[in-house]
Amino acid sequence: MTQPNARVRAPLLQDQNKAQGFPVNVSRNGQRVLHVLAQGGLIRHYKDENGRISEIECLTREGWLMSLCTMDLFKALRQKGLIASSNGGPYRITRQGLQAVRSRPDNR
């Protein structure tokens, strides 16, 4: 039996933040890469003989290569769940990445 004034334990604050979609801290270059991906760009990855990602290239939807997308930035975006690969294809922005990207006038 429960008492009428019994308190229910609330979930951890971190879980609440994830559920409510609070923004993720993303660097300036990370925001730029996410904008390109939100507009239809992609990140191609190349693997070495051990199956690990050894090289990446970020392409805009027009086919231009972005030089500011480094391996460290790629790892950070992937670790935060803002980009993902499907069936071994190129990395694209996820729904969480779309929520994390800040709006810009040219992002139409």
Helices and strands as residue ranges (DSSP letters): H 13-20, H 28-38, E 42-47, E 53-59, E 65-66, H 71-79, E 83-85, E 91-93, H 95-100
